[in-house]
């Protein structure tokens, strides 16, 4: 479904946008790793969509120590915070990793 304005505003209000920005490089790596996992486990040639990766990110985020500590510190106990943050990661990172992956795939041909 992707990131909505309402979810983005809600995350801004509780500091999740700043939390993302503080360690953006690490989050890029997390998304790249998750996209790679999805690609390896989908049928050959299948198109990997944003929502496929966001869905796979949720269980990673559920146990991610820093994200869990942030959620606990801010008392963000509802499950939607995890899904919203996954959508935020995809929204902010996808174009960058898509370009990198497209270039790498061209090199492999």
C-alpha positions in Angstrom: 0.0 0.0 0.0 2.9 2.4 0.7 3.4 5.4 2.9 0.5 7.7 3.5 0.7 11.3 4.5 -1.2 10.5 7.7 1.4 7.8 8.7 4.3 10.1 7.8 2.9 12.9 9.9 2.3 10.5 12.8 5.9 9.3 12.6 7.2 12.9 12.4 5.3 13.8 15.6 6.9 10.9 17.6 10.5 11.4 16.2 10.6 8.4 13.9 11.7 10.5 10.9 14.6 11.8 12.8 15.4 8.3 14.1 15.6 7.2 10.5 17.7 10.1 9.4 20.2 9.6 12.3 21.2 6.2 10.9 20.1 6.3 7.3 23.1 4.4 6.0 22.2 1.4 8.2 18.6 1.5 7.1 19.7 1.5 3.5 21.7 -1.6 4.2 18.7 -3.2 5.9 16.4 -2.6 2.9 19.1 -3.8 0.4 19.5 -7.0 2.4 15.8 -7.5 2.7 15.3 -6.9 -1.1 18.1 -9.4 -1.8 16.4 -12.0 0.4 13.1 -11.4 -1.4 14.8 -11.6 -4.9 16.6 -14.9 -4.0 13.4 -16.5 -2.8 11.0 -15.3 -5.5 10.7 -17.2 -8.8 13.5 -16.3 -11.3 12.6 -13.2 -13.3 9.8 -12.2 -10.9 9.5 -8.4 -10.6 10.2 -7.3 -7.0 7.7 -4.7 -5.9 8.0 -2.1 -3.1 5.2 -3.8 -1.1 6.9 -7.2 -1.4 10.0 -5.8 0.3 8.0 -3.8 2.8 6.1 -6.9 3.8 9.4 -8.8 4.3 10.8 -5.9 6.3 8.2 -6.2 9.0 9.5 -9.3 10.8 13.1 -7.8 10.6 11.9 -4.6 12.2 10.0 -6.5 14.9 13.3 -7.8 16.3 15.6 -4.9 15.3 17.2 -3.9 18.6 17.6 -0.2 18.0 14.1 0.2 16.6 12.7 -1.9 19.4 14.5 0.3 22.0 13.1 3.4 20.3 9.6 2.1 20.2 9.8 1.1 23.9 11.3 4.4 24.9 8.5 6.3 23.1 5.8 3.8 24.2 4.9 3.0 20.6 3.4 -0.4 21.2 0.8 -0.6 18.4 1.8 -2.9 15.5 1.0 -0.2 12.9 4.3 1.6 13.9 6.3 -1.3 12.5 4.4 -1.4 9.2 4.5 2.4 8.9 8.2 2.5 9.5 8.7 -0.3 6.9 6.7 1.9 4.4 8.8 4.9 5.3 12.0 3.0 4.7 10.8 1.9 1.3 9.5 5.3 0.4 12.8 7.0 1.3 15.2 4.4 0.0 13.6 2.6 -2.9 14.7 4.9 -5.8 18.3 4.9 -4.6 18.5 1.1 -4.3 16.6 0.5 -7.5 19.1 2.6 -9.5 22.0 0.7 -7.8 20.4 -2.7 -8.5 19.6 -1.8 -12.1 23.2 -0.8 -12.7 24.5 -4.0 -11.0 22.1 -6.2 -13.1 23.3 -4.4 -16.3 26.9 -5.3 -15.3 26.0 -9.0 -14.8 24.6 -9.3 -18.4 
